[in-house]
Amino acid sequence: MKLHYNKTGTGPPLILIHGLFGNGENLLPLAQSLAPHFTVYLPDLRNHGLSPHAEDQSHAAMAEDLHQFVVEEKIARTAVAGHSMGGKVAMSFTLSFPHLVTRLVSLDMAPMDYNSEYSDVLEKSIAVMMELNLTQFSSRGAVMEEMRKRLKDRKLVGFFAKNLEKERGKFYWRCNLPAFRKYITAIRGGLEEFAPLAPCPVPALFLFGGESGYLQPGVRKQIQRFFPDNSVKVIPQAGHWLHSDQPVMVRETVFHFLTE
């Protein structure tokens, strides 16, 4: 699949990969802060942003999309970094094509199965978005207000609403919600299908928000299993969106790792 992308900066290549419900613009502030030193690519994953839709939302399919992207852009080797689901896509790509990756960075994500912890939030969010009859709303604010009533999380609703588009007077969701619903268990799941490709020799940095729930018991063991040449760091006073909560600290930590 040919992915839509943006590019900024000059220097060695770095691919930044967004998470579920996102698009490349989510990581633009981080990209711009690294642009003086890297050529930063910001692809929209399949079923997100301006990239095409498809039924398959598996980690393997998204990793292959990245492989096609690297080949088409004639990138010999690149650093890859991903946030949340994008972290797992970056890991999947690195495990599948280690010869193409110089360094791996994962933001608030490990090669773990998170289904038991985060099943309700994502499944309910997808259900609410699919249940809304968007034809009855005349404004973006009205859609968001209805979502806030149902999800009771203003920050989360604001993030989801970035997928809300309007064409010829009618609202629609830009992301592929049916694909998300079908693959949500796999998206939250671990990377056992890639276990035969481990251990991976690529140096890897795993950054977690100190106030996020993703750094759990057993995480370090799983990271070591897949990426033995790893560094695990915690960003204080940061949640799941650590690059937004502590942009300077995240930028400096990522930059130091990529250039050491």
N, C-alpha and C positions, 0 to 999 in steps of 0.2 A: 504494500500500500504506500502510495506517495503522500507523505505528510506535509502539511503546511508548516512553515517555520519562519522565524525572524532571526536575524544575525546582527551582532554588534561587536565592536572591538577589533583589536589586532594582536597577533601572537599565536601561541600554540592553541590547538582546538580544545574546547570544553563544551560538552553538551549538558544542558540543564533540563531536567525532566520533571514536569508538574505532577500533582496528585489527582485523585478522583474528583470529578466535577470541575477541575481547573482547566487552564490552558497556559501556553507559554508565557503570557503576560504576567501571570502570578509571580514568576521569578525574575521579572524584569529589573527591579531594584538591585537584587543581588548580581544580576548579569552586568548592569551598568557599573557597579562598584568594582567588578573584576575586569571590565572591558579594556582598561589601559594595559593589561598584561596578557589577555587571552582573546582569541576569537571565539565568542560565545554564541552557541546555537540554541535556540529556544523553540523546539518543535511542539506542535499540538499533537498529543497522542490520538490514535484512532478513536472515533466517537466523542471527541472533545474539540472545542474551538472550531477552527475552520478546516480541520482534517475530515476526510470522508468517514462515513458510517459503515459499520459491518456488524454481523451477528457475533463474531468471536471477540471477546474481551479478555482472553487469557493472557497470562504473563508471557507465555511462549510466543503468541501472536504479536504482542507489543514489542518483544525483544527482536523478532524478525523484522518488524517495521523499522526499528532503529538500525538494524544491519543493512537493510536496503537503503536507508537514508545515508549512512556512512559511505556505502559504495557509490551511490549516485553523486554525492558531494566530493568524491575522491579524497576522503580523509584517511590517511594511512593508519594513524593511531591517535587516540583521543582520550582525554580524561572525561569521565561521566559522573554526574551528580544528580540525585533525585530526591524529591520530598515525598513522604508518605507512600502512596501507591507507586509514585515515580521512583522512590528508592528501591522498591522491589523490582521494578522494570529495569533499573540500572543494574541491580544485582543479577537479574536473569540474563541480561545482555552480556555482562562481564563473564559470567559462568559459561555462557554459550560461545563467546568469541573473545577469550582472554588475550589473544594475540593482537587484538585491535584496541585494547584498553591500557592506558598508562597508569591511571589511578582511579579509584572509585570512592565517591563520597555519598553517604546515605544520611538524609536529614530526618530524624525522628522515625526511623523504621529499621527493623531487623528481619532476618530471614525466619520469622516466627509465624505461627498460626495465632491470629488475634480474634478468631471467631467468637470465642466465649465472652470476650470483654466488650466488643463493639458491635455485636449483631443488631441489637435493637435500634440504636441511633441511626445507622445507615439504612437499614431496611425500612424503618418508619419514614425517614426523609424521602426515600425514593417513592414510597407508596403515596405520601402526601402530594408530591409533585405530579405524579401520574393521575391522581384522583381529581386535582383541581381542573375545573372547567374554565380554561383561560378565556374563552369567548365572552364570559360574563363580566370580565374586568375591563375597565376603561383606562386604568392607569397602572404604572409599575408599583406605585405606592400601595394601591389597593391589593395587588397580588402579594406583596411582601407582608402587609398587615394580616392577611388571611393565613399566610404561612407561619407568622409569628404566633398567632392564636393556636395553631395546631402543634407546632414544634417547640414553642416556648424557649427559643434560643435565638436571640437577636443577632449575634455574631455569625452563627451558622446560616441563618436565613440570608444575611447579607452576602455571604460567600456563594450560596446556591443561586441567588438572584442574578449573579453575573452571567448565568446561562440563559437568562430571560431576554428574548429578542422580540422585536415587533416588525412585521412586514405587512404592508397594505392595511394597516389599522388593526391587525390581529397579532396577539402575543403567541409565542411558541417557545419551547425549550430547545436550545441549540444542541445540547448533549443528547446522547442516545440512551434514554432512560430504560427502555426494555432490555438492552444489552447489559446495563448496570445491574438490573434486577436479576437477570439470568446468571450472571457471573459473580455476584457479590460475595458468595461464600468462597469462591476461588481467589478473588481479589484480596480478601482478608486473610486467606489461608497462608500456609508456609510455602516453601520452595522445594518440597520433597521430590518433585519431578526432575529437578536439576541436581539432586544429590549425587547421582553417578558422575557428575562433572566436577565434584568437589574432591579434595580441597583446591581452591583457586589461588594461584600465586600472586595475583595482582594486589599491590598494597591498597588497603581500604581504611577509610575514616568513617566512623559511625558517631554522629552528633545527635544527642537527645536533649529535649527540653527538660529542665529540672522539675517543672510542674506538669509535665506530660505523663500519661500513664503507659507509654510504650516501652520504657526501660523497666522490664519486669524480671523476676527471678527466672533464670534459664536463658536469658537473652545473650549474655556473654558466651555461654557454652555453645549456643547455636552459631553465633558469629564466628567463633574460633573453629567450628566444624567446617564452615563454608569458606571463610577467609582468614586463614591463620596469621597472615601478615597484617594485623589490624591494630587500630588505635580507637578506643572508645572514650568519648569525652561528653561531659554534661554541661549544658549552658544554663547558668542560674537565672532565675526569674524569667523563664520562658516556658511557653506551653508547646502544643503541637506545631503551631506556626512559628517556630523559633526564629526563623529568618526575618519575620516581621516584628517579633517581640524584642529581639536583641540583634538588630542588623549589623552593627559594627563588630560585635564579638564574633558573630557567625562568619562574617566576611573575613576577618583577620585569621580565624582558625582555619577556614577553608583555604585561604591564600597561602598560609604558612605550609599546610600539608601538601598543596599542589606544587610548591616551589622548593621544598626542602631537598 
